[in-house]
Amino acid sequence: MKGNTENKKFQIWFWVIFTFPVIFIIMLFILISRGKLGPMPSFEELENPEYYLAAQVISEDGVMLGKISIENRTWTEYKDMSRHLTDALVATEDIRFYRHSGVDIRGLGRAALKTVMMGQSTGGGSTITQQLAKQLYPRDTAHNSSFVKKMRLGVSKFKEWQTAIKLERSYTKEEILTMYLNKFDFSYNAIGIKSAAKVYFNTTPDSLNIQQAAVLVGMLKASTRYNPIRNPELMLQRRNTVISQMEKYGYLTHAQADSIMKLPIEINFRIEDHNSGLATYLRQYLTNLMRKPKPDRDKYIRQESFDDAMYDWDNNPLYGWCNKNKKPDGKSYDVYRDGLKIYTTINSRMQKYAEEALTEHLSKDVQPDFRRRARWFKNPPYSDDLKKKDVDDLLMASLKQSDRYYIMRARGISEDSIMLAFNTKVKMRVFSWKGDRDTIMP
């Protein structure tokens, strides 16, 4: 009897130990799915994930003059990406991508076994879909105690699994790859694969060759650490790892992989920001003009300024375009985020010639000559025809016509406080024909 009792106790404890983790995981999934352990992305959010897409300013001859953006991202469809790129991505990050439904149980088991055998986390369990989920809905990285941090990390991992499964139900495999490559930040203001191809190789995603695709896919592990500009030697090792993975899974022959790994990384690097490209002043002008709100009389000091603004609002289609036009959801357009294409009457070649001529003439002739003469003026850079009072009156008139002055007045700030703000010296970068200069001035 005693042996039977002990045997029953053993069986009970065995099933308790065996079933508890299963029940715990099931309960955890239920609690997470119902939002009891923090918010989960809704169906609408999964169907319409938020991407900030740069506006493109395009010339009359079809050339992109530059972008207006918070994030330098232009959406690229799957069909417009090099096959080498998607092959390299799947071979390196998730070889069973086309066979799982968001969570790779086999990969998780392998990663867990390595962790137990090696005594440390070796990674390797996250699928491309899970990585996309983490990019779209970042983990809570708040600083906590070690135990709380581990608990939060565990819950976040379960959330990623659920989100990944939902993404797989909402999108095709090609759409998931497209979203992932359009979302990733490749550093140096190259957000998304189209910007990355342009910034690092001055090409387009559909024209990336094998070694270029391997470099960009290699950066997905850590775009700062494995960066061809900052760490070229480390990036070379990482690129060759990607090439090896492509050979391992049959995307490349041994001969192809061997020859490519002997090649150096060739970069054609060019930063893309608001100061690069053609017609930079036009782009800033368009940004300010299109974002204008409908004029409010209370925010204008002078009646004639308000009348001018109302005339532009009523007669200039570009004035306040973003606030005059609504998206399908009823919200106003955002020139920084909604991927607008703005077509201009500027010819890109003529604009390039004009800017080159202007730069050469002003930097080599006009500016040096002006400096030689202005240094002898009583109130440089103003002519001696103007007295000190005239200069002060001119500066004050310009100050009171500035947007900054209007905004501060509209907010009820006193005249003394406004003048104090204008006269406070701050760090700034100013333009010169010999390059931008960092300085301190009011």
C-alpha positions, 0 to 999 in steps of 0.5 A, a space after each residue: 500500500 505504501 508503494 502504491 501511495 508513493 507511486 500515485 504521489 509521483 504520478 501527481 507531481 509528474 503531471 503537475 510539473 508537466 502540465 503547469 508550464 503548458 497551462 501557464 503559457 496558455 493563460 499568459 497568451 489569453 491575458 496578453 490577447 485580452 490586453 491584461 498585460 499591456 496594450 496590444 496592436 488592434 486589428 486596424 493598426 495591424 491592417 494599417 501600420 504607421 509609416 512616415 513616408 517622405 514627400 518627393 519634389 519632382 522636376 518637369 523632366 521627371 527627376 526627383 529634386 529632393 525630399 521633404 521628410 521626418 524620416 527619409 523613407 520612400 515606399 518600395 514594392 516587392 516587385 521593385 526589389 532585387 531578388 538577391 535582396 530577398 534571397 539574402 534576407 531569408 537565407 540569413 535571418 529566417 530560412 524557414 520563413 515560407 514554411 512557418 506562420 510567424 513563430 518558428 517552433 523548431 528555431 525556438 527549440 534550437 535556440 533554447 537548446 543552445 542557451 542551455 548547452 552554452 549557458 548564455 543566450 545565443 539568439 536565433 529564435 526570432 523570425 522575420 515576422 517577429 522582427 517586423 512586429 518588434 519594429 512596428 511595436 517596440 518593446 518596453 525598454 524602461 529601466 527596472 530591476 533585473 527580475 522585473 526587466 526579465 519578466 517584461 522581456 518575457 511578456 514582450 516576447 509573447 506579445 511579439 509571437 502573438 503579433 507575428 501570428 496576426 501579421 501572418 494572417 493579415 499579410 502575404 509573405 511577400 508583403 511581410 518582406 516588403 514591410 520589413 525592408 521598408 521599415 528598417 533604419 539603415 543609419 545615416 538618414 537611410 530609412 527603408 531599402 530605397 533610401 539605403 540603396 541610394 545613400 550607400 550605393 547610389 542605385 535603386 533596390 531593383 538594381 542591387 547586385 549580390 554583394 550590395 544586397 549582402 551588405 544591406 542585409 548584413 546591416 539588419 543585425 545592427 546598422 551602426 555596428 555593421 556599417 560600411 562607413 563606420 566599421 568597414 572591416 567588421 562589415 566585410 566579415 558580416 557581408 561574407 557571413 551573409 554570402 556563406 548563408 546564401 551558399 549554404 541554402 542553395 541561393 549561390 554556388 560555391 564558385 559564386 560565393 568564393 569569388 564574391 567574398 574575395 571582392 572589396 566592399 565598394 561604396 558610393 556614399 551620399 547623404 540625403 537630407 534637407 540640404 542635399 539635392 537640387 532646389 533646397 530653398 524651393 523645398 523649404 518654401 513649399 513645406 512652409 506654404 503647404 502647411 499654412 493653416 487657415 488665417 486667424 485674425 487674432 494671430 495677426 497684428 496688422 489688418 493688411 497682413 491678415 488680408 494678404 493671407 486670406 487672399 492667398 488662402 482663397 486664391 493660391 491652391 498651394 497655400 495651406 494645401 495640407 489643411 485644405 485637402 483631407 485624407 480618406 480618414 478625414 485627417 489633414 495631409 502631412 507633408 512630412 509623413 504622407 509620401 506626397 509627390 509634388 510636381 514642379 515646373 523646374 527643369 532639373 538640368 537648368 536648375 543644376 546649371 543655375 545653382 553651379 553658376 550662382 555658387 561659382 559667381 558668388 563664392 569667387 567674385 561677389 562675396 570676396 569683393 563685398 568683404 573687402 569693401 564692407 570692412 571699411 563701413 561704419 556699420 558693416 555690412 550696411 552702407 555708410 549712407 545709412 546712419 546708426 539709427 537707420 540701421 537699428 530701425 531697419 533691423 527692428 522692422 525686419 524683426 517685427 515682420 518675422 514669423 517668430 515675432 508674430 507667434 510670440 505676440 499671438 501667445 501673449 508674450 510681452 514686448 520685453 520678453 520677446 526682445 530678450 529672446 531675440 537678443 539672447 545668443 544661441 549656438 547655431 550653424 550659419 551658411 557661408 560660401 566656404 562651407 557651413 560655420 558653427 557659431 554663437 549669435 543672437 
